[in-house]
Amino acid sequence: MNIFIDTSAVLSVLDENEPNHTAADKIWLCLLDENHTLPSTNYIISEACALLQRRLGMLAVRVLLEDMAPVLQIAWVDQKLHADAVQAFLIANRRLLSLVDCVSFAVMRHSHISTAFAFDHHFEEQGFTCLR
Protein backbone atom coordinates (compact mmCIF):
# COMPACT_ATOMS: atom_id res chain seq x y z
CA MET A 1 0.00 0.00 0.00
CA ASN A 2 1.18 3.54 -0.75
CA ILE A 3 1.21 5.80 2.31
CA PHE A 4 2.22 9.42 1.67
CA ILE A 5 4.63 10.80 4.28
CA ASP A 6 3.99 14.39 5.41
CA THR A 7 6.22 16.81 7.31
CA SER A 8 3.92 16.63 10.33
CA ALA A 9 4.61 12.90 10.61
CA VAL A 10 8.38 13.34 10.22
CA LEU A 11 8.41 15.96 12.97
CA SER A 12 6.26 13.83 15.24
CA VAL A 13 8.53 10.81 14.78
CA LEU A 14 11.74 12.75 15.46
CA ASP A 15 10.67 15.25 18.12
CA GLU A 16 9.96 13.59 21.47
CA ASN A 17 8.25 16.80 22.62
CA GLU A 18 5.61 16.64 19.87
CA PRO A 19 2.18 15.67 21.28
CA ASN A 20 1.84 12.89 18.69
CA HIS A 21 5.34 11.47 19.14
CA THR A 22 4.39 8.14 20.74
CA ALA A 23 1.70 7.37 18.15
CA ALA A 24 3.93 8.57 15.31
CA ASP A 25 6.82 6.39 16.40
CA LYS A 26 4.58 3.30 16.53
CA ILE A 27 3.05 4.06 13.12
CA TRP A 28 6.47 4.67 11.54
CA LEU A 29 7.81 1.35 12.83
CA CYS A 30 4.69 -0.46 11.58
CA LEU A 31 5.01 1.13 8.15
CA LEU A 32 8.60 -0.03 7.93
CA ASP A 33 7.82 -3.49 9.29
CA GLU A 34 4.91 -4.01 6.89
CA ASN A 35 7.04 -2.93 3.93
CA HIS A 36 4.70 -0.24 2.61
CA THR A 37 5.68 2.05 -0.23
CA LEU A 38 6.30 5.47 1.32
CA PRO A 39 6.08 8.29 -1.20
CA SER A 40 6.84 11.90 -0.30
CA THR A 41 8.24 14.94 -2.11
CA ASN A 42 11.44 16.93 -2.19
CA TYR A 43 9.36 19.82 -0.83
CA ILE A 44 8.51 17.75 2.27
CA ILE A 45 12.19 16.92 2.78
CA SER A 46 13.14 20.59 2.43
CA GLU A 47 10.40 21.78 4.79
CA ALA A 48 11.20 19.09 7.35
CA CYS A 49 14.93 19.90 7.24
CA ALA A 50 14.24 23.57 7.92
CA LEU A 51 11.86 22.84 10.81
CA LEU A 52 14.08 20.17 12.37
CA GLN A 53 17.19 22.34 12.11
CA ARG A 54 15.43 25.22 13.82
CA ARG A 55 13.71 23.15 16.52
CA LEU A 56 16.11 20.29 17.23
CA GLY A 57 19.39 20.96 15.47
CA MET A 58 21.50 19.22 12.89
CA LEU A 59 21.48 15.80 14.54
CA ALA A 60 17.74 15.49 13.82
CA VAL A 61 18.30 16.69 10.24
CA ARG A 62 20.97 14.01 9.84
CA VAL A 63 18.55 11.33 11.08
CA LEU A 64 15.98 12.50 8.52
CA LEU A 65 18.43 12.62 5.63
CA GLU A 66 20.43 9.50 6.44
CA ASP A 67 17.85 7.19 8.03
CA MET A 68 14.33 8.22 6.99
CA ALA A 69 14.69 9.74 3.53
CA PRO A 70 16.42 6.71 1.99
CA VAL A 71 13.33 4.55 2.59
CA LEU A 72 11.02 7.12 0.98
CA GLN A 73 10.14 7.30 -2.69
CA ILE A 74 10.77 10.98 -3.35
CA ALA A 75 8.67 12.63 -6.05
CA TRP A 76 10.61 15.57 -7.45
CA VAL A 77 8.37 18.55 -8.05
CA ASP A 78 8.64 19.74 -11.63
CA GLN A 79 7.59 23.08 -13.11
CA LYS A 80 4.06 21.96 -14.04
CA LEU A 81 3.32 20.39 -10.66
CA HIS A 82 4.68 23.47 -8.90
CA ALA A 83 2.54 25.77 -11.07
CA ASP A 84 -0.59 23.67 -10.45
CA ALA A 85 0.05 23.73 -6.69
CA VAL A 86 0.68 27.50 -6.72
CA GLN A 87 -2.64 28.00 -8.49
CA ALA A 88 -4.48 25.82 -5.93
CA PHE A 89 -2.67 27.61 -3.10
CA LEU A 90 -3.70 31.04 -4.36
CA ILE A 91 -7.28 29.97 -5.06
CA ALA A 92 -7.60 28.50 -1.55
CA ASN A 93 -6.52 31.88 -0.14
CA ARG A 94 -6.04 30.46 3.36
CA ARG A 95 -3.37 31.65 5.73
CA LEU A 96 -2.64 28.30 7.41
CA LEU A 97 -2.65 26.16 4.25
CA SER A 98 0.87 25.92 2.85
CA LEU A 99 2.22 25.62 -0.68
CA VAL A 100 3.91 22.39 0.43
CA ASP A 101 0.48 21.04 1.44
CA CYS A 102 -0.93 21.92 -1.99
CA VAL A 103 2.00 20.17 -3.69
CA SER A 104 1.39 17.10 -1.50
CA PHE A 105 -2.32 17.00 -2.41
CA ALA A 106 -1.50 17.28 -6.12
CA VAL A 107 1.06 14.47 -5.91
CA MET A 108 -1.35 12.25 -3.99
CA ARG A 109 -4.17 12.82 -6.48
CA HIS A 110 -1.92 12.33 -9.49
CA SER A 111 -0.51 9.10 -8.00
CA HIS A 112 -3.91 7.85 -6.76
CA ILE A 113 -2.74 7.78 -3.14
CA SER A 114 -5.60 8.02 -0.66
CA THR A 115 -3.77 7.65 2.67
CA ALA A 116 -1.22 9.89 4.35
CA PHE A 117 0.86 9.53 7.47
CA ALA A 118 0.05 13.04 8.64
CA PHE A 119 -1.08 14.94 11.69
CA ASP A 120 -2.18 17.89 9.55
CA HIS A 121 -5.97 18.21 9.35
CA HIS A 122 -5.73 19.71 5.86
CA PHE A 123 -5.24 16.21 4.43
CA GLU A 124 -8.62 15.09 5.80
CA GLU A 125 -10.22 18.34 4.58
CA GLN A 126 -9.03 17.36 1.12
CA GLY A 127 -10.66 13.92 1.39
CA PHE A 128 -7.60 11.84 2.28
CA THR A 129 -7.38 9.29 5.09
CA CYS A 130 -4.75 10.00 7.74
CA LEU A 131 -2.88 7.47 9.82
CA ARG A 132 -2.74 8.76 13.36
N, CA, C and O atoms as a DFTB+ gen file, in Angstrom:
528 C
 N C O
     1  1       0.851      -1.188       0.000
     2  2       0.000       0.000       0.000
     3  2       0.887       1.238       0.000
     4  3       1.926       1.264       0.660
     5  1       0.476       2.262      -0.739
     6  2       1.184       3.541      -0.754
     7  2       0.658       4.432       0.368
     8  3      -0.543       4.692       0.454
     9  1       1.561       4.896       1.219
    10  2       1.215       5.804       2.315
    11  2       2.088       7.045       2.167
    12  3       3.305       6.972       2.338
    13  1       1.479       8.174       1.852
    14  2       2.223       9.424       1.666
    15  2       2.746       9.925       3.017
    16  3       2.015       9.937       4.007
    17  1       4.000      10.333       3.047
    18  2       4.632      10.799       4.284
    19  2       4.692      12.330       4.283
    20  3       5.295      12.944       3.402
    21  1       4.058      12.923       5.280
    22  2       3.989      14.386       5.415
    23  2       5.000      14.885       6.445
    24  3       5.471      14.125       7.292
    25  1       5.320      16.160       6.358
    26  2       6.221      16.813       7.305
    27  2       5.739      16.642       8.747
    28  3       6.546      16.418       9.648
    29  1       4.448      16.746       8.962
    30  2       3.921      16.631      10.330
    31  2       4.238      15.266      10.936
    32  3       4.460      15.161      12.142
    33  1       4.260      14.236      10.122
    34  2       4.612      12.901      10.609
    35  2       6.106      12.812      10.906
    36  3       6.509      12.259      11.929
    37  1       6.918      13.356      10.013
    38  2       8.377      13.344      10.222
    39  2       8.713      14.046      11.532
    40  3       9.480      13.523      12.341
    41  1       8.146      15.217      11.739
    42  2       8.407      15.964      12.969
    43  2       7.945      15.188      14.203
    44  3       8.637      15.155      15.221
    45  1       6.781      14.571      14.102
    46  2       6.261      13.831      15.244
    47  2       7.102      12.599      15.560
    48  3       7.241      12.229      16.726
    49  1       7.655      11.970      14.550
    50  2       8.528      10.815      14.784
    51  2       9.822      11.263      15.464
    52  3      10.284      10.610      16.401
    53  1      10.402      12.355      15.008
    54  2      11.741      12.746      15.460
    55  2      11.772      13.643      16.693
    56  3      12.797      13.711      17.372
    57  1      10.696      14.319      16.992
    58  2      10.673      15.245      18.123
    59  2       9.887      14.637      19.290
    60  3       8.659      14.561      19.250
    61  1      10.596      14.214      20.307
    62  2       9.961      13.588      21.469
    63  2       9.015      14.525      22.206
    64  3       8.180      14.066      22.985
    65  1       9.129      15.826      21.975
    66  2       8.249      16.799      22.624
    67  2       6.958      17.053      21.847
    68  3       6.072      17.757      22.333
    69  1       6.845      16.491      20.655
    70  2       5.610      16.643      19.874
    71  2       4.499      15.837      20.550
    72  3       4.744      14.718      21.001
    73  1       3.290      16.383      20.628
    74  2       2.180      15.666      21.285
    75  2       1.888      14.292      20.662
    76  3       1.426      13.386      21.355
    77  1       2.151      14.140      19.378
    78  2       1.841      12.889      18.689
    79  2       3.038      11.949      18.570
    80  3       2.988      10.978      17.815
    81  1       4.107      12.227      19.302
    82  2       5.344      11.466      19.136
    83  2       5.158       9.960      19.358
    84  3       5.606       9.165      18.532
    85  1       4.521       9.562      20.430
    86  2       4.385       8.136      20.740
    87  2       3.620       7.410      19.634
    88  3       4.049       6.358      19.161
    89  1       2.492       7.975      19.228
    90  2       1.700       7.370      18.148
    91  2       2.494       7.358      16.848
    92  3       2.493       6.362      16.124
    93  1       3.171       8.463      16.552
    94  2       3.933       8.568      15.306
    95  2       5.054       7.536      15.257
    96  3       5.286       6.915      14.219
    97  1       5.728       7.358      16.348
    98  2       6.822       6.388      16.405
    99  2       6.296       4.979      16.133
   100  3       6.910       4.222      15.380
   101  1       5.180       4.630      16.733
   102  2       4.578       3.304      16.526
   103  2       4.141       3.123      15.074
   104  3       4.382       2.075      14.475
   105  1       3.504       4.139      14.516
   106  2       3.051       4.064      13.122
   107  2       4.241       3.914      12.191
   108  3       4.221       3.075      11.290
   109  1       5.280       4.718      12.398
   110  2       6.473       4.667      11.539
   111  2       7.085       3.262      11.554
   112  3       7.417       2.713      10.504
   113  1       7.229       2.697      12.730
   114  2       7.811       1.351      12.832
   115  2       6.917       0.310      12.149
   116  3       7.422      -0.612      11.509
   117  1       5.613       0.449      12.278
   118  2       4.690      -0.464      11.584
   119  2       4.794      -0.319      10.072
   120  3       4.790      -1.316       9.349
   121  1       4.887       0.914       9.594
   122  2       5.008       1.130       8.150
   123  2       6.272       0.477       7.611
   124  3       6.259      -0.126       6.537
   125  1       7.348       0.596       8.347
   126  2       8.604      -0.026       7.927
   127  2       8.510      -1.546       7.991
   128  3       8.949      -2.246       7.079
   129  1       7.931      -2.045       9.080
   130  2       7.824      -3.486       9.288
   131  2       6.924      -4.141       8.247
   132  3       7.190      -5.260       7.807
   133  1       5.868      -3.450       7.857
   134  2       4.906      -4.006       6.894
   135  2       5.318      -3.746       5.450
   136  3       4.601      -4.118       4.522
   137  1       6.456      -3.114       5.262
   138  2       7.040      -2.928       3.935
   139  2       6.143      -2.150       2.970
   140  3       6.032      -2.505       1.796
   141  1       5.514      -1.103       3.463
   142  2       4.698      -0.240       2.613
   143  2       5.586       0.604       1.703
   144  3       6.759       0.829       2.000
   145  1       5.019       1.064       0.602
   146  2       5.685       2.051      -0.234
   147  2       5.383       3.410       0.380
   148  3       4.228       3.730       0.662
   149  1       6.437       4.214       0.589
   150  2       6.304       5.471       1.323
   151  2       6.703       6.659       0.455
   152  3       7.834       7.138       0.535
   153  1       5.778       7.131      -0.371
   154  2       6.082       8.294      -1.196
   155  2       6.056       9.589      -0.389
   156  3       5.356       9.702       0.617
   157  1       6.827      10.549      -0.850
   158  2       6.844      11.899      -0.304
   159  2       7.358      12.801      -1.422
   160  3       7.430      12.377      -2.575
   161  1       7.710      14.030      -1.092
   162  2       8.244      14.938      -2.114
   163  2       9.517      15.610      -1.626
   164  3       9.814      15.629      -0.431
   165  1      10.255      16.156      -2.571
   166  2      11.439      16.926      -2.195
   167  2      11.039      18.181      -1.413
   168  3      11.838      18.694      -0.630
   169  1       9.825      18.679      -1.613
   170  2       9.360      19.824      -0.831
   171  2       9.179      19.437       0.642
   172  3       9.501      20.219       1.537
   173  1       8.665      18.236       0.887
   174  2       8.508      17.748       2.268
   175  2       9.880      17.633       2.930
   176  3      10.054      18.048       4.075
   177  1      10.840      17.079       2.221
   178  2      12.187      16.923       2.778
   179  2      12.774      18.296       3.108
   180  3      13.362      18.483       4.173
   181  1      12.615      19.235       2.212
   182  2      13.140      20.591       2.430
   183  2      12.463      21.261       3.630
   184  3      13.130      21.843       4.485
   185  1      11.143      21.170       3.681
   186  2      10.397      21.776       4.790
   187  2      10.771      21.118       6.121
   188  3      10.972      21.805       7.123
   189  1      10.860      19.800       6.127
   190  2      11.203      19.085       7.354
   191  2      12.622      19.418       7.814
   192  3      12.866      19.576       9.011
   193  1      13.555      19.524       6.871
   194  2      14.931      19.902       7.239
   195  2      14.952      21.262       7.924
   196  3      15.598      21.434       8.958
   197  1      14.250      22.217       7.353
   198  2      14.239      23.566       7.920
   199  2      13.635      23.566       9.324
   200  3      14.184      24.182      10.237
   201  1      12.514      22.879       9.494
   202  2      11.862      22.842      10.807
   203  2      12.697      22.089      11.837
   204  3      12.836      22.538      12.974
   205  1      13.249      20.952      11.443
   206  2      14.076      20.171      12.373
   207  2      15.336      20.931      12.769
   208  3      15.725      20.931      13.937
   209  1      15.967      21.571      11.805
   210  2      17.189      22.335      12.106
   211  2      16.894      23.427      13.123
   212  3      17.655      23.627      14.070
   213  1      15.799      24.125      12.926
   214  2      15.434      25.222      13.820
   215  2      15.027      24.718      15.205
   216  3      15.413      25.301      16.219
   217  1      14.245      23.634      15.246
   218  2      13.706      23.152      16.522
   219  2      14.660      22.236      17.291
   220  3      14.769      22.330      18.513
   221  1      15.354      21.343      16.560
   222  2      16.112      20.286      17.230
   223  2      17.597      20.269      16.909
   224  3      18.385      19.657      17.630
   225  1      17.981      20.938      15.831
   226  2      19.392      20.963      15.472
   227  2      19.745      19.978      14.368
   228  3      18.896      19.253      13.850
   229  1      21.027      19.979      14.029
   230  2      21.500      19.216      12.887
   231  2      21.478      17.702      13.102
   232  3      21.404      16.954      12.127
   233  1      21.539      17.242      14.318
   234  2      21.478      15.797      14.536
   235  2      20.143      15.238      14.027
   236  3      20.121      14.185      13.391
   237  1      19.050      15.924      14.296
   238  2      17.736      15.487      13.816
   239  2      17.663      15.553      12.292
   240  3      17.072      14.678      11.659
   241  1      18.261      16.586      11.703
   242  2      18.300      16.694      10.243
   243  2      19.061      15.503       9.663
   244  3      18.644      14.914       8.666
   245  1      20.164      15.163      10.291
   246  2      20.967      14.014       9.843
   247  2      20.161      12.716       9.907
   248  3      20.246      11.890       8.998
   249  1      19.386      12.530      10.967
   250  2      18.546      11.331      11.080
   251  2      17.537      11.300       9.929
   252  3      17.328      10.256       9.309
   253  1      16.921      12.431       9.650
   254  2      15.979      12.496       8.524
   255  2      16.672      12.123       7.221
   256  3      16.209      11.243       6.494
   257  1      17.775      12.790       6.930
   258  2      18.426      12.617       5.628
   259  2      19.125      11.270       5.470
   260  3      19.177      10.724       4.368
   261  1      19.657      10.738       6.553
   262  2      20.431       9.502       6.437
   263  2      19.634       8.240       6.773
   264  3      19.954       7.156       6.286
   265  1      18.600       8.377       7.602
   266  2      17.850       7.191       8.028
   267  2      16.438       7.127       7.446
   268  3      16.004       6.068       6.993
   269  1      15.725       8.240       7.453
   270  2      14.332       8.220       6.994
   271  2      14.213       8.400       5.483
   272  3      13.554       7.606       4.811
   273  1      14.839       9.428       4.956
   274  2      14.688       9.745       3.530
   275  2      15.052       8.586       2.599
   276  3      14.379       8.399       1.585
   277  1      16.089       7.803       2.903
   278  2      16.424       6.708       1.990
   279  2      15.328       5.650       1.813
   280  3      15.334       4.935       0.811
   281  1      14.397       5.536       2.749
   282  2      13.327       4.550       2.588
   283  2      12.087       5.153       1.922
   284  3      11.110       4.450       1.663
   285  1      12.133       6.448       1.651
   286  2      11.017       7.121       0.984
   287  2      11.212       7.113      -0.530
   288  3      12.339       7.112      -1.025
   289  1      10.105       7.107      -1.246
   290  2      10.142       7.304      -2.691
   291  2       9.855       8.786      -2.919
   292  3       8.712       9.231      -2.817
   293  1      10.896       9.533      -3.224
   294  2      10.765      10.976      -3.348
   295  2      10.289      11.364      -4.749
   296  3      10.937      11.054      -5.749
   297  1       9.155      12.044      -4.798
   298  2       8.665      12.627      -6.054
   299  2       9.272      14.026      -6.163
   300  3       9.088      14.860      -5.276
   301  1       9.984      14.271      -7.235
   302  2      10.611      15.573      -7.448
   303  2       9.620      16.478      -8.147
   304  3       9.100      16.139      -9.210
   305  1       9.361      17.617      -7.557
   306  2       8.366      18.552      -8.054
   307  2       8.916      19.259      -9.292
   308  3       9.943      19.936      -9.236
   309  1       8.217      19.085     -10.396
   310  2       8.636      19.743     -11.634
   311  2       7.874      21.063     -11.801
   312  3       7.055      21.433     -10.960
   313  1       8.159      21.749     -12.886
   314  2       7.588      23.080     -13.112
   315  2       6.062      23.036     -13.199
   316  3       5.390      23.901     -12.637
   317  1       5.510      22.046     -13.894
   318  2       4.059      21.963     -14.041
   319  2       3.379      21.675     -12.700
   320  3       2.391      22.322     -12.352
   321  1       3.901      20.715     -11.959
   322  2       3.322      20.393     -10.655
   323  2       3.396      21.592      -9.721
   324  3       2.441      21.890      -9.005
   325  1       4.525      22.273      -9.731
   326  2       4.681      23.469      -8.903
   327  2       3.641      24.522      -9.292
   328  3       2.992      25.110      -8.426
   329  1       3.489      24.756     -10.598
   330  2       2.536      25.767     -11.072
   331  2       1.100      25.392     -10.695
   332  3       0.322      26.253     -10.283
   333  1       0.750      24.120     -10.835
   334  2      -0.592      23.666     -10.446
   335  2      -0.833      23.884      -8.953
   336  3      -1.905      24.329      -8.545
   337  1       0.181      23.563      -8.143
   338  2       0.052      23.731      -6.694
   339  2      -0.033      25.210      -6.313
   340  3      -0.796      25.582      -5.421
   341  1       0.747      26.047      -6.987
   342  2       0.678      27.497      -6.724
   343  2      -0.723      28.010      -7.030
   344  3      -1.278      28.800      -6.266
   345  1      -1.293      27.567      -8.141
   346  2      -2.644      28.004      -8.488
   347  2      -3.651      27.563      -7.415
   348  3      -4.490      28.359      -6.993
   349  1      -3.574      26.321      -6.980
   350  2      -4.476      25.818      -5.933
   351  2      -4.274      26.578      -4.626
   352  3      -5.236      26.886      -3.922
   353  1      -3.026      26.877      -4.310
   354  2      -2.667      27.610      -3.101
   355  2      -3.283      29.011      -3.116
   356  3      -3.857      29.459      -2.123
   357  1      -3.157      29.686      -4.244
   358  2      -3.700      31.044      -4.357
   359  2      -5.225      31.048      -4.373
   360  3      -5.853      31.934      -3.793
   361  1      -5.816      30.068      -5.031
   362  2      -7.277      29.967      -5.061
   363  2      -7.825      29.690      -3.665
   364  3      -8.849      30.251      -3.276
   365  1      -7.147      28.827      -2.912
   366  2      -7.601      28.501      -1.548
   367  2      -7.585      29.741      -0.662
   368  3      -8.470      29.917       0.175
   369  1      -6.579      30.604      -0.842
   370  2      -6.522      31.878      -0.140
   371  2      -6.686      31.717       1.377
   372  3      -7.449      32.439       2.019
   373  1      -5.942      30.742       1.930
   374  2      -6.036      30.455       3.364
   375  2      -4.672      30.632       3.996
   376  3      -3.669      30.132       3.486
   377  1      -4.642      31.326       5.076
   378  2      -3.375      31.647       5.734
   379  2      -2.630      30.416       6.244
   380  3      -1.405      30.365       6.135
   381  1      -3.316      29.437       6.790
   382  2      -2.644      28.297       7.414
   383  2      -2.454      27.101       6.484
   384  3      -1.898      26.086       6.902
   385  1      -2.897      27.199       5.250
   386  2      -2.653      26.163       4.252
   387  2      -1.372      26.528       3.510
   388  3      -1.243      27.639       2.998
   389  1      -0.421      25.590       3.452
   390  2       0.873      25.922       2.845
   391  2       0.972      25.464       1.396
   392  3       0.217      24.604       0.942
   393  1       1.913      26.055       0.689
   394  2       2.216      25.622      -0.676
   395  2       2.681      24.169      -0.670
   396  3       2.330      23.405      -1.569
   397  1       3.458      23.784       0.325
   398  2       3.915      22.389       0.430
   399  2       2.711      21.456       0.559
   400  3       2.697      20.383      -0.045
   401  1       1.708      21.848       1.332
   402  2       0.482      21.044       1.436
   403  2      -0.165      20.890       0.064
   404  3      -0.549      19.785      -0.317
   405  1      -0.287      21.967      -0.667
   406  2      -0.929      21.922      -1.987
   407  2      -0.152      21.037      -2.955
   408  3      -0.751      20.333      -3.767
   409  1       1.173      21.068      -2.876
   410  2       1.996      20.168      -3.689
   411  2       1.712      18.717      -3.285
   412  3       1.545      17.852      -4.145
   413  1       1.658      18.458      -1.986
   414  2       1.388      17.100      -1.498
   415  2       0.047      16.587      -2.009
   416  3      -0.044      15.446      -2.463
   417  1      -0.988      17.410      -1.943
   418  2      -2.317      17.000      -2.411
   419  2      -2.287      16.674      -3.902
   420  3      -2.881      15.690      -4.343
   421  1      -1.587      17.509      -4.674
   422  2      -1.496      17.276      -6.117
   423  2      -0.773      15.967      -6.417
   424  3      -1.203      15.201      -7.279
   425  1       0.311      15.716      -5.714
   426  2       1.060      14.466      -5.910
   427  2       0.187      13.275      -5.546
   428  3       0.144      12.290      -6.282
   429  1      -0.503      13.358      -4.424
   430  2      -1.350      12.249      -3.993
   431  2      -2.461      11.980      -5.004
   432  3      -2.732      10.824      -5.331
   433  1      -3.098      13.019      -5.494
   434  2      -4.172      12.824      -6.479
   435  2      -3.623      12.244      -7.781
   436  3      -4.200      11.317      -8.350
   437  1      -2.525      12.789      -8.237
   438  2      -1.922      12.325      -9.491
   439  2      -1.491      10.863      -9.386
   440  3      -1.596      10.111     -10.355
   441  1      -1.009      10.464      -8.216
   442  2      -0.507       9.105      -8.004
   443  2      -1.572       8.157      -7.436
   444  3      -1.278       6.999      -7.139
   445  1      -2.797       8.646      -7.287
   446  2      -3.909       7.849      -6.758
   447  2      -3.602       7.292      -5.367
   448  3      -3.867       6.126      -5.074
   449  1      -3.042       8.146      -4.527
   450  2      -2.743       7.781      -3.143
   451  2      -3.843       8.374      -2.264
   452  3      -4.108       9.575      -2.318
   453  1      -4.472       7.540      -1.468
   454  2      -5.600       8.018      -0.658
   455  2      -5.270       8.155       0.819
   456  3      -6.066       8.712       1.576
   457  1      -4.105       7.656       1.248
   458  2      -3.767       7.646       2.668
   459  2      -2.449       8.363       2.917
   460  3      -1.477       8.188       2.183
   461  1      -2.439       9.171       3.965
   462  2      -1.220       9.893       4.352
   463  2      -0.897       9.605       5.811
   464  3      -1.785       9.460       6.651
   465  1       0.388       9.529       6.082
   466  2       0.864       9.535       7.465
   467  2       1.070      10.998       7.772
   468  3       2.101      11.581       7.437
   469  1       0.065      11.591       8.419
   470  2       0.054      13.039       8.637
   471  2      -0.772      13.371       9.877
   472  3      -1.764      12.714      10.190
   473  1      -0.329      14.403      10.558
   474  2      -1.076      14.939      11.691
   475  2      -1.604      16.334      11.347
   476  3      -1.902      17.133      12.236
   477  1      -1.711      16.607      10.081
   478  2      -2.176      17.885       9.547
   479  2      -3.611      17.690       9.061
   480  3      -3.854      16.910       8.140
   481  1      -4.550      18.390       9.671
   482  2      -5.967      18.211       9.351
   483  2      -6.318      18.581       7.913
   484  3      -7.377      18.195       7.418
   485  1      -5.442      19.325       7.239
   486  2      -5.728      19.706       5.855
   487  2      -5.845      18.497       4.936
   488  3      -6.573      18.546       3.944
   489  1      -5.144      17.418       5.248
   490  2      -5.243      16.210       4.428
   491  2      -6.658      15.642       4.481
   492  3      -7.210      15.255       3.451
   493  1      -7.245      15.591       5.671
   494  2      -8.615      15.094       5.795
   495  2      -9.600      16.056       5.139
   496  3     -10.578      15.617       4.533
   497  1      -9.359      17.356       5.252
   498  2     -10.216      18.337       4.581
   499  2     -10.244      18.105       3.073
   500  3     -11.244      18.375       2.408
   501  1      -9.139      17.604       2.553
   502  2      -9.028      17.357       1.116
   503  2      -9.534      15.968       0.719
   504  3      -9.451      15.585      -0.448
   505  1     -10.054      15.219       1.686
   506  2     -10.661      13.924       1.391
   507  2      -9.724      12.728       1.539
   508  3     -10.086      11.616       1.156
   509  1      -8.537      12.936       2.082
   510  2      -7.596      11.840       2.276
   511  2      -7.781      11.223       3.669
   512  3      -8.276      11.872       4.590
   513  1      -7.381       9.982       3.798
   514  2      -7.382       9.294       5.088
   515  2      -6.021       9.523       5.723
   516  3      -4.995       9.454       5.046
   517  1      -6.009       9.796       7.026
   518  2      -4.750      10.000       7.745
   519  2      -4.517       8.887       8.744
   520  3      -5.419       8.491       9.483
   521  1      -3.297       8.391       8.753
   522  2      -2.881       7.471       9.817
   523  2      -2.500       8.323      11.003
   524  3      -1.717       9.265      10.877
   525  1      -3.052       7.996      12.155
   526  2      -2.742       8.757      13.365
   527  2      -2.530       7.805      14.491
   528  3      -2.255       8.228      15.614
